[in-house]
Amino acid sequence: MDLFSPVSLGDLHLPNRVVMAPLTRTRSGESGIPGDLLVEHYAQRSSIGLIITEGTYPSHESRAYPGQPGIVTDEQSDGWRRVTDAVHAKGGRMVMQLMHSGRVSHTEITGTDRIVAPSAVAIAGETHTATGKVAYPVPHALTTDELADIRDEFVAAAKRAIDAGLDGVEVHSANGYLLHQFLSPVSNQRDDIYGGSPENRARLTIEVTTAIAEAIGAGRVGIRLSPMHNIQDVFETDEVDAKATYDALVDGIAPLGLAYLSVLHSEPTGALVQDLRARFGGKVIANSGFNSVTTREEAIALIANSDADAVAIGRLAIANPDLVERWHGEHPVNEPNPATFYGPDSVGYTDYPRLSA
């Protein structure tokens, strides 16, 4: 088993074990409709074993950033169909990450009259809107009935993604967004069945994931977690509580037979990640590169040592549309330019050079 060997993740059959991590790039304009830039960007990277799209909002209220794509309207679905057609034409595979921002947003971004979260606790600091920086607002604490609506929005988005030609979806329960906000006792201060105990805080993610799996088939559903990532004021600093929470979550989804579990953690070979992998009992994608770039050597070692079934790559996938070819042939790689990660145009998005023919 090596990084360049095939692997099946549920219904997803990959020619290699390199996965393009979901990467916010803000190239979809005010409308959130994937256009020509996204078609070219993703098609360029079709040789990567699996492309996971940037976080895509399932409802207008869930949009996190200006320029973020959605899967709410017919026009957005049609845009994604153009993307998937281009990726498939080049032999690629692609799943959509479904991402509800929760309190990581502002009404100037969503165009709605409120921001939502587990509890009425705002993030410290400011966010970027189209008109400048503004303080994060105090969010509306979702009611139990409203949580059923959130679940149904995720399911409807998953169905639209499949109808638009995506090969599957990834549930985003990481990086400080809504589902992750429910997991932390700091951002989740509820006293109902969705708060308090680790089992209660894991409940919404389990319910959402279960409902999506029932709607489109578990073999086309993955999930992303980032335990103890401590980002965007979603703090998980108590190791005992964090372990209990993620154990409860993984125990709740393991029977579903999902395509994969993707874990973002700085120590993918450590006890926390490997224990979750054992509990999950299925294929696991490792992602260690949030604070440092994942190297070819690290990715190869993770597979060779059986610490993961595939490896998610972020920044080097941005800078190298032909990353698999470069790594497989031991060619030099382009260095990513962080100054162009976010923006409206092709610079730093579709203009990185490929290997010479």
SVG drawing of the C-alpha trace seen along z (x, -y; Angstrom):
<svg xmlns="http://www.w3.org/2000/svg" viewBox="-40 -49 53 51">
<polyline fill="none" stroke="black" stroke-width="0.4" points="0.0,0.0 1.5,-3.3 0.3,-6.9 0.0,-6.3 -2.1,-3.1 -5.8,-2.9 -8.3,-2.9 -12.1,-2.7 -13.8,-5.0 -17.3,-3.7 -18.7,-4.2 -15.8,-6.5 -13.0,-4.7 -9.8,-6.6 -6.8,-6.0 -4.4,-7.4 -4.6,-8.3 -3.9,-12.0 -7.0,-14.1 -7.5,-17.8 -8.6,-19.3 -11.5,-21.7 -10.1,-25.2 -12.0,-28.4 -11.0,-30.6 -13.9,-33.2 -14.1,-33.1 -17.9,-32.8 -18.9,-36.4 -21.9,-37.9 -24.2,-35.4 -22.4,-32.3 -22.7,-30.8 -19.6,-28.7 -18.4,-30.2 -15.7,-29.8 -12.9,-30.2 -14.1,-27.3 -14.6,-25.1 -11.0,-25.7 -9.6,-25.5 -11.1,-22.2 -10.7,-20.6 -7.0,-21.4 -6.7,-19.2 -8.6,-16.2 -5.6,-13.8 -5.8,-14.2 -7.4,-11.0 -10.4,-12.9 -11.3,-16.6 -13.2,-17.9 -14.8,-21.3 -14.4,-24.4 -17.1,-24.7 -20.4,-25.3 -23.3,-26.8 -26.6,-24.9 -28.8,-27.9 -28.5,-31.7 -28.4,-32.0 -25.4,-29.7 -23.0,-31.6 -19.7,-32.5 -17.8,-34.6 -18.3,-37.0 -17.5,-35.1 -18.3,-31.7 -20.3,-29.3 -23.6,-27.9 -25.9,-25.0 -29.2,-26.7 -30.5,-28.0 -31.0,-26.4 -28.3,-28.8 -25.8,-27.6 -26.6,-24.0 -26.2,-24.6 -22.8,-26.2 -21.7,-23.1 -22.9,-20.9 -20.5,-22.7 -17.7,-22.1 -18.4,-18.4 -18.8,-17.8 -15.4,-19.3 -13.8,-17.3 -15.4,-14.0 -14.4,-14.7 -10.8,-14.5 -11.4,-11.4 -11.7,-13.0 -13.8,-12.5 -15.3,-15.2 -17.4,-15.6 -18.9,-18.7 -18.2,-19.9 -21.5,-21.1 -20.7,-23.9 -23.0,-25.9 -21.2,-28.9 -23.3,-29.3 -22.0,-32.3 -18.9,-32.7 -20.7,-35.3 -22.6,-38.5 -26.0,-39.6 -24.1,-41.8 -22.7,-38.5 -25.8,-36.3 -28.4,-38.9 -30.7,-37.5 -32.0,-39.1 -30.0,-37.0 -27.0,-34.9 -27.5,-31.5 -25.5,-29.3 -26.0,-26.8 -26.1,-29.6 -26.2,-33.4 -22.4,-33.7 -20.5,-35.9 -17.1,-35.3 -14.5,-37.8 -13.2,-40.0 -14.3,-41.0 -15.1,-39.5 -14.6,-40.8 -17.7,-41.9 -17.9,-43.4 -17.8,-46.9 -15.1,-46.3 -14.5,-44.8 -17.4,-44.5 -17.7,-42.9 -19.2,-39.5 -22.8,-39.8 -24.4,-38.0 -26.1,-35.1 -29.6,-33.7 -29.7,-30.5 -31.4,-27.9 -34.5,-26.3 -35.0,-22.6 -37.6,-22.9 -35.1,-25.1 -32.4,-22.4 -34.7,-20.1 -34.8,-22.8 -31.0,-22.9 -30.9,-19.1 -33.4,-19.3 -31.4,-22.1 -28.3,-19.9 -30.3,-17.0 -31.8,-19.1 -28.3,-20.5 -26.9,-17.0 -29.6,-15.9 -28.9,-19.0 -25.2,-18.2 -25.8,-14.7 -28.3,-16.1 -25.6,-18.5 -23.2,-15.6 -21.1,-15.5 -19.9,-12.0 -20.7,-12.6 -20.7,-15.1 -18.6,-15.8 -20.3,-17.0 -18.3,-19.8 -18.2,-19.4 -14.8,-21.1 -12.9,-24.4 -15.3,-26.3 -18.4,-26.3 -21.9,-25.4 -21.7,-21.7 -18.4,-22.1 -19.8,-24.9 -22.3,-22.3 -19.4,-20.0 -17.6,-22.5 -18.9,-23.3 -17.6,-26.8 -19.7,-27.7 -22.5,-25.3 -24.1,-26.4 -27.4,-24.8 -29.3,-22.8 -31.6,-20.8 -30.9,-17.5 -28.3,-19.2 -26.2,-20.6 -24.5,-19.7 -23.1,-16.2 -20.6,-15.0 -23.3,-12.8 -25.8,-15.6 -23.3,-18.0 -22.6,-15.3 -26.2,-14.8 -26.8,-17.3 -23.8,-16.2 -24.9,-12.6 -28.5,-13.5 -27.4,-15.5 -25.0,-12.9 -27.5,-10.1 -30.2,-12.0 -27.8,-12.7 -26.7,-9.1 -30.3,-7.9 -31.0,-10.4 -28.2,-9.8 -26.5,-6.6 -23.9,-6.3 -21.2,-5.2 -21.3,-8.7 -21.0,-10.6 -17.9,-11.6 -17.4,-13.7 -14.7,-16.1 -13.7,-16.6 -11.0,-18.8 -10.8,-17.7 -9.1,-20.2 -8.3,-22.6 -9.3,-25.5 -10.2,-27.9 -12.8,-30.6 -13.5,-30.6 -14.6,-26.9 -12.4,-25.8 -11.8,-22.2 -9.1,-22.4 -10.2,-19.7 -8.7,-16.5 -11.0,-14.2 -14.1,-16.1 -12.9,-16.3 -12.2,-12.6 -15.6,-11.8 -17.3,-14.1 -15.5,-12.7 -15.9,-9.2 -19.6,-9.7 -19.8,-11.3 -17.8,-8.6 -19.7,-5.9 -22.9,-7.5 -21.8,-7.5 -19.8,-4.3 -22.8,-2.0 -23.8,-4.1 -21.0,-2.7 -19.8,-6.1 -17.4,-6.5 -14.7,-8.1 -13.8,-10.0 -11.5,-13.0 -9.6,-14.2 -7.7,-17.5 -5.1,-17.2 -1.4,-18.2 -0.6,-14.6 -2.3,-12.2 -0.3,-9.3 -1.1,-10.1 -3.5,-8.3 -6.4,-10.7 -6.7,-10.3 -5.8,-6.6 -8.3,-5.8 -11.0,-7.6 -9.9,-5.7 -10.3,-2.4 -13.8,-3.4 -14.9,-4.4 -13.8,-1.1 -13.8,-2.5 -11.5,-4.5 -9.8,-7.6 -8.3,-10.6 -5.5,-12.3 -4.9,-16.0 -2.0,-17.4 -1.3,-20.5 -3.3,-23.3 -0.3,-24.9 2.4,-23.5 2.5,-22.3 2.2,-18.5 5.2,-17.3 5.5,-14.5 7.6,-12.5 5.0,-12.9 2.1,-11.9 4.0,-8.8 4.9,-7.8 1.3,-8.1 0.1,-5.6 3.2,-3.3 2.9,-3.0 -0.9,-2.3 -1.7,-5.4 -4.3,-6.6 -6.0,-5.4 -5.6,-8.7 -4.0,-12.1 -5.7,-15.5 -3.4,-18.2 -4.2,-21.9 -1.6,-24.5 0.4,-22.3 -2.8,-21.4 -3.4,-25.2 0.0,-25.7 0.3,-22.5 -2.6,-21.5 -0.5,-18.5 0.6,-17.6 0.2,-13.9 2.4,-13.8 5.0,-16.0 5.1,-13.8 5.0,-10.6 7.9,-11.6 9.8,-13.3 9.7,-16.6 10.1,-20.0 6.8,-21.7 5.5,-25.2 5.5,-27.2 2.1,-28.6 1.6,-32.3 -0.6,-33.0 -1.2,-36.6 -3.4,-35.2 -5.3,-32.5 -8.4,-34.7 -9.5,-37.0 -11.9,-37.5 -9.8,-36.6 -7.5,-34.0 -4.3,-35.2 -3.2,-32.5 -6.1,-30.3 -5.7,-29.0 -2.3,-30.5 0.1,-28.2 2.3,-26.5 2.2,-22.8 5.2,-20.6 6.6,-21.1 5.4,-18.6"/>
</svg>
